[in-house]
Every structure is written in C-alpha cells, then in structure tokens.
C-alpha cells in the first residue's frame, strides 16, 4: 500500500542502485525473520519447560 501511496518517496536513491523501497523491503524481511526466530525459540523453551515438569 505504501508503494502505491508514496511512489516518489520509495524511489528516493540511498546509494547507487539502492533506493528507499529496497531498504524498506530488507527491513521488513529482517523483522519477519527476527519475529519468527523469537517465536520459535519461545515455543521450544516452553516445550522444554513442560517436559522438565513431567519428570
């Protein structure tokens, strides 16, 4: 939606062929991976905690 609304802003060059749209895409991808890793770690820690209680 941002790409449609702020076309000129995202086309602003940061360096060389890299523009603000590419930087925003990399930031979003990094946030997605970080969130998935944190969620995965929380699930595994919870499972380890539950198995420790059973023994």
C-alpha positions as CSV (number, residue, x, y, z in Angstrom):
1,X,0.0,0.0,0.0
2,X,2.9,2.3,0.8
3,X,4.4,1.7,-2.6
4,X,1.2,2.9,-4.3
5,X,0.7,5.9,-2.0
6,X,4.3,7.2,-1.7
7,X,5.8,6.2,-5.0
8,X,8.2,9.1,-5.1
9,X,9.4,8.6,-1.6
10,X,10.3,5.0,-2.1
11,X,12.1,5.8,-5.3
12,X,14.5,8.1,-3.5
13,X,18.0,6.8,-4.0
14,X,20.0,6.0,-1.0
15,X,23.2,4.9,-2.6
16,X,24.0,3.7,-6.2
17,X,21.1,1.5,-7.4
18,X,19.7,1.1,-3.9
19,X,16.6,3.1,-3.2
20,X,14.4,3.6,-0.1
21,X,12.0,0.9,-1.3
22,X,14.7,-1.7,-1.3
23,X,15.8,-0.6,2.2
24,X,12.2,-0.8,3.4
25,X,11.9,-4.3,1.9
26,X,15.1,-5.5,3.7
27,X,13.9,-4.0,7.0
28,X,10.5,-5.8,6.7
29,X,12.2,-9.1,5.8
30,X,14.6,-8.8,8.7
31,X,11.8,-8.0,11.1
32,X,9.8,-11.0,9.8
33,X,12.8,-13.4,10.3
34,X,13.6,-11.9,13.8
35,X,9.9,-12.3,14.9
36,X,9.8,-15.9,13.6
37,X,13.1,-16.8,15.3
38,X,11.8,-15.3,18.6
39,X,8.5,-17.1,18.3
40,X,10.3,-20.4,17.5
41,X,12.6,-20.0,20.5
42,X,9.7,-19.3,22.8
43,X,7.8,-22.4,21.7
44,X,10.9,-24.6,22.1
45,X,11.7,-23.2,25.6
46,X,8.1,-23.7,26.6
47,X,8.2,-27.3,25.4
48,X,11.4,-27.9,27.3
49,X,9.9,-26.4,30.4
50,X,6.8,-28.7,30.1
51,X,8.9,-31.8,29.6
52,X,11.0,-30.9,32.7
53,X,7.9,-30.7,34.8
54,X,6.8,-34.2,33.8
55,X,9.9,-35.8,35.2
